[in-house]
Structure formats: structure tokens, C-alpha cells
Amino acid sequence: MKNQFTRRNFIRTAAASSVALGWLGARQAPRGFAAEADKPALLGGTPVHRSGWTQWPQWREAWEANILKVYRSRSWFRGAGGEVANFEQQYAKLLGARKCLATSSGTTALLVSLQVMDVNAGDEVIVSPYTFIATYNAILAHHALPVFADTDPATLTLDPASIESRITERTRAIMPVHIYGMPCEMDAILAIGRKHKLAVIEDACQAWLAEYHGQKCGTLGDVGCFSFQQSKHIPSGEGGAITSMSETLIDRCNSYHNCGRAVGTNQGSGSFTRGLNYRMTQPQAMMLQQQLDKLVKETEIRQANADYLSANLGKIPGIIPVRLPRNSRAVWHLYPFRYDATQFNGLSLARFSQAVSAEGVPCGPVYREQYYDGLLDEAIASRGFQRLWSADRLRAYRESFKELKGNKQVCETTVAMTQNMLLGDRASVDDILEAIRKVQKHSAALAKAG
Ligand SMILES: Cc1ncc(COP(=O)(O)O)c(C=O)c1O
């Protein structure tokens, strides 16, 4: 399905709660007779949820004085003031990481990490296909091949059992993605990394404070990468970070992100090593410092509401909540579930999403099978990639997308809601459940009308 629901468009629209109902075509009928309330909103009835959702991103007047102070100091560049370093210390402490390096975005955090973990032109990186496109692009930018392992439909994350068969002599790293803030099965992934001497780079861009076996995501592999882009739980417009338990690795990341200047344990030859400018600015760091307490509190609210939602969604036939690894905590950047149309009189996933959205509960499919979107064909056809791999390898690589059966199933059956919808009170979470039950009750009529 070529849907228009890119994750960011979806988040932007759903977060502007007042817009969401209009966008999704709900008719704003006044609350009326019971019969009217029972009729699906998509067919002219009254929406279940009419009070909107928490807007995102948020602004607090209390932040303004400190942010203005940074601007007035005229120390906007990290080399001229300490706010970026302050944020790095605080974020590392919050995660239990040895060290943190702030970057200009999640994408640049991934680029720096790939460089420092020695991913070179002609190498291969095993990666989750079910992710934001930046994960693929960061690998391609290194002239390396993103080799997709399959997605486990039960967890929506990288299926560890599908990794080893994809390792070749060119594989340098594994890049699991804690998608929607749901931890991957890291013990199994780390064991494969150790066995084959592969670096493990966690794409934790959606997983601030997510936990696996008592440790925060982003501190489990060699390095972990985070995003603070506008839609994220801790946003600064753009921004990112790399965390690690290794001081040496973060010093190398620091050098590379700062034009190759010698830093700490990474003195190089005493002058410049290779590097670019991926630095965070001081005002961004001040924005982020002020949101750390808020992040912790809101994470707890999202988790409590998601627990309640999962327990009750699981009782609705045809709605399958995601299974998390044992002893782990997700942080729900999106809240996903899988949808079985056979339990809804064959109502298509698109129509189901439309009907639930019309009830004032915006939801929809998110990632499609992006490896068919053209960017990999473009890479394969490029002069550089054709120099680096044989025609046979590139042909087999393209063919291998067909093996991603779990991922295909996930793309075709997953529906998600945005994180701001988990910040409301219990009554609003009950509305989510009620909207889905209502759509199920009327699924035959909705399927017929569609
Ligand atoms: C899984 C994942 N990886 C990487 C990125 C890239 O982060 P940024 O947008 O900050 O460059 C994102 C951002 O949405 C993401 O969700």
C-alpha cells in the first residue's frame, strides 16, 4: 500500500490534536441520542473522543530565562561555552552511560558511530528493515550495504534468529533499532556480535530511557544513538547524542564530529584526523537540559497508560499487542499493535484506521516495505556501489528483500498511535479502547460502506 502516512506527517498531524479530527474526516456531530452515539463516526455518528490530545512539542515559560541567557551570552558554539558539555554529563548520568557526546541530529550520531566503529566503503551492516529511513541512509552514506535481517512480527524488532545467515566476510556491524522505543532482544544480538567480532551500534533514536534487563537502551552495544528532533520525547528541533560505556569510543566520536580535532584519549598524530562538523549548539543543549525531568515523569505516564492499554487491547479479538522482551520497559514513541482483519469482517487496515481515527483516536499504518521505495535501487545502480560489489552480489542483495516475510507481515498489519495520546488521563485511554470496540461492532457495515 502506497500510503501517505509517513511517520512524521502522522505524528505532526496527530499531535496537533484539533487538526486531527478534520484531517481524518470525522463529522463533528453534537452528542445526541444513544443511537447517534452508537453509529460509527465515519458513517455520521458521534465520535467517541472529542476533547483532543496533548499537543506536541510543548513549551514552558519557565524555560525562557535560561534559554535567553544562552543567546545573550553570545556563546552559541559549543567551544565557547559549557552548556553542551553540561547536557552530555546529565544525559550520560540519566542513562547510566560512561560518556555521552551530543551531535547535531540522530542521523549524524549514526554517521559518526559508523565511522568510529570502522564501517568503510564496501562493508556490510546488518540492520533492521522496520525503521525510519535515516537508518538505511546513514549506512549508504558510508558506501556500505544495509543488509536487512527480518522483523519478528511478535516484537516488531530485529529477529535475532535471522541475523547469522546474512553475515558475510564483509559484515562489520549489526545495527538493531529499538523501534517506537521498544527494546530489541539484545542478549541474543550481542552474543552474535561477540561470536563474529562485529560492532553493535544501537539505533536508540526513539528509545530515550527504554530498558532491557535493567540497563538503558543505548548503553548495551558498543555505542547507542539518539535523536532529539522535533517529534521526539525530548525535542530541540534538531539534535542527537551518542552514548557508550567506553570513554575511548566517545573521544573518537568527539574528534570525528569536531572536524577531526584531537580529543581526550584520541590524540591521533597530534594534528587533525579525518572528521566533519556535526556539533550541537549551546541553545539546543539548554533546551534539552531543561526537559530531562519532564522526560522522566512523562515516560512513567506513557508506560502506565500503555500497560493498561495493552492489557485491555489484548481482550479485543483481532487486536494483537506487541510482545516485549522479558524484563524490559518500552517508552512508546508510537504505540503499535497488529490488526487481524478477519476478526473485523474483512475491514481493511486502511479503512479500520480511518474509522478509529474518525472516532477521535488518530491511528494508522506507519512504515511500509521501504526497500522497494527506490533508494536502494539508486544506490545499487550508482558507480560507487558497482565498483565496490560484484554484479552477482548486488543482484542477490536485491533479490533477498523477498525473504523478509516477517517484515512484510508487520508492514501490512501494524497500526500505531502517537506518544502524546498516552499522556492523557485514564478516561482518554478508555476512549481509545471504546473507539476500537465500536469499530469492531460495526465492522460489517463499515466494510460494506467502504
Ligand atoms: C529510528 C530512527 N533512526 C534515526 C533517526 C534520525 O534522527 P534525526 O531525525 O534526528 O536525524 C530517527 C529520527 O526520526 C529515527 O526515528
The ligand as an SDF file (V2000), in Angstrom:
LIG
                    3D

 16 16  0  0  0  0  0  0  0  0999 V2000
   14.8510    5.0940   14.2290 C   0  0  0  0  0  0  0  0  0  0  0  0
   15.4480    6.4020   13.8200 C   0  0  0  0  0  0  0  0  0  0  0  0
   16.7240    6.4470   13.3960 N   0  0  0  0  0  0  0  0  0  0  0  0
   17.2980    7.6070   13.0330 C   0  0  0  0  0  0  0  0  0  0  0  0
   16.6100    8.8010   13.0730 C   0  0  0  0  0  0  0  0  0  0  0  0
   17.2730   10.0550   12.6150 C   0  0  0  0  0  0  0  0  0  0  0  0
   17.2530   11.0590   13.5610 O   0  0  0  0  0  0  0  0  0  0  0  0
   17.2190   12.6070   13.1250 P   0  0  0  0  0  0  0  0  0  0  0  0
   15.9190   12.8940   12.5160 O   0  0  0  0  0  0  0  0  0  0  0  0
   17.4490   13.3300   14.4090 O   0  0  0  0  0  0  0  0  0  0  0  0
   18.3420   12.8170   12.1700 O   0  0  0  0  0  0  0  0  0  0  0  0
   15.2940    8.8090   13.5290 C   0  0  0  0  0  0  0  0  0  0  0  0
   14.5330   10.0540   13.5960 C   0  0  0  0  0  0  0  0  0  0  0  0
   13.3490   10.1090   13.4340 O   0  0  0  0  0  0  0  0  0  0  0  0
   14.6860    7.5820   13.8850 C   0  0  0  0  0  0  0  0  0  0  0  0
   13.4150    7.5380   14.3030 O   0  0  0  0  0  0  0  0  0  0  0  0
  1  2  1  0
  2  3  1  0
  2 15  2  0
  3  4  2  0
  4  5  1  0
  5  6  1  0
  5 12  2  0
  6  7  1  0
  7  8  1  0
  8  9  2  0
  8 10  1  0
  8 11  1  0
 12 13  1  0
 12 15  1  0
 13 14  2  0
 15 16  1  0
M  END
$$$$
